[in-house]
Amino acid sequence: MSHLPLLVSFPDDAHSIDLLATELEWDDGNSALARRLWESRLPPLVDTACLPYLFGVSAKLISAMGLFPKRYYRLFQRPKKGGGTRQIESPRRFLKVIQWWINDHILSRQQMPAYVVGFVKGKSIFDNGEQHARGKNLMVVDIADFFPSVPMTKVIQLFQSLNFPEPVSHQLARLCCLEERLPQGAPTSPAIANLVFLPADEELARLANGWACEYTRYADDLAFSGSRRFSKEDLAEVGEVLRRYGFSVSESKARIVGARARQILTGLVVNVKPQPPRWKRRLWRAMFHRASKHPHEFSDRAQRLAGIAAFVNQFNPKLAEEYRGVSEEVRRRAATG
């Protein structure tokens, strides 16, 4: 069954619904709903017995994860770039496996509009930057506490909107939430936040259209660009839209940048084309030059060099090819001693 995890040994066809109906003793209504979900490329979760059955675990374990989620998370602090720390709430292994399954088989199957570029497969910060490159003016708005601002009630509503029954929607939401809201660290939080935020996205896109501007959102970063001279009143209008949907502006990170100033968006300079700041590009050039002359000094950093080369390939393929050659030579030297 291609829509279900590998640990479920069902044939890859709709007859699997009949097998599930027999095993779980579904009535005709549940069987019909299961087929509708299957046809929508969603797993046939028609009651709360399905998920435990598919994972081969007791219903009590799935229930405990939803009712006592703190037991299934590790909490730790991670430094922020701008100073201070952020609490990360990382699910323990088995809960994380279930969350990855929910993400892969339910959440990631939903279509996102073109202006949503964060946490979307096949899109990156370069796709985000490209839509604002060569824009005359730029306004960047950061959403404060993006994931924790999404309450479990909205997560339940999201799963219900996908046609899962209310008990199943509650079950799925509890498995994705901590303390009645999205946790900062669960693999399901980015996709859920994207989907819950869509009504706000639509209103912000209409606002940008009225301003004759481009609009994108990369995770919690909203960007508007165009010939319009943005003002504090525009920023306040965006803030009002966010408040209507239960979100707020991070005042310290909101920026209005004119055409002649350096325009930074999700870590890239976008005045001409999206690329890292000059200081970072110079640092990498010096690093690879040193690595090409003294590869033995970088024997424990071959993987890091390869990662930088892959990143550079997104904005300068020719230079990336040169960097890949250096990283391969470093890797070869390290392997041969």
Secondary structure as GFF3:
##gff-version 3
##sequence-region A 1 337
A	DSSP	alpha_helix	15	24	.	.	.	ID=ss1
A	DSSP	alpha_helix	28	39	.	.	.	ID=ss2
A	DSSP	alpha_helix	50	55	.	.	.	ID=ss3
A	DSSP	alpha_helix	59	67	.	.	.	ID=ss4
A	DSSP	three_ten_helix	69	72	.	.	.	ID=ss5
A	DSSP	beta_strand	73	79	.	.	.	ID=ss6
A	DSSP	beta_strand	85	91	.	.	.	ID=ss7
A	DSSP	alpha_helix	93	105	.	.	.	ID=ss8
A	DSSP	three_ten_helix	107	109	.	.	.	ID=ss9
A	DSSP	alpha_helix	125	130	.	.	.	ID=ss10
A	DSSP	beta_strand	137	142	.	.	.	ID=ss11
A	DSSP	alpha_helix	152	161	.	.	.	ID=ss12
A	DSSP	alpha_helix	166	176	.	.	.	ID=ss13
A	DSSP	alpha_helix	189	210	.	.	.	ID=ss14
A	DSSP	beta_strand	214	218	.	.	.	ID=ss15
A	DSSP	beta_strand	221	226	.	.	.	ID=ss16
A	DSSP	alpha_helix	232	244	.	.	.	ID=ss17
A	DSSP	three_ten_helix	251	253	.	.	.	ID=ss18
A	DSSP	beta_strand	255	257	.	.	.	ID=ss19
A	DSSP	beta_strand	264	265	.	.	.	ID=ss20
A	DSSP	beta_strand	268	269	.	.	.	ID=ss21
A	DSSP	alpha_helix	278	293	.	.	.	ID=ss22
A	DSSP	three_ten_helix	295	298	.	.	.	ID=ss23
A	DSSP	alpha_helix	302	312	.	.	.	ID=ss24
A	DSSP	alpha_helix	317	336	.	.	.	ID=ss25
###
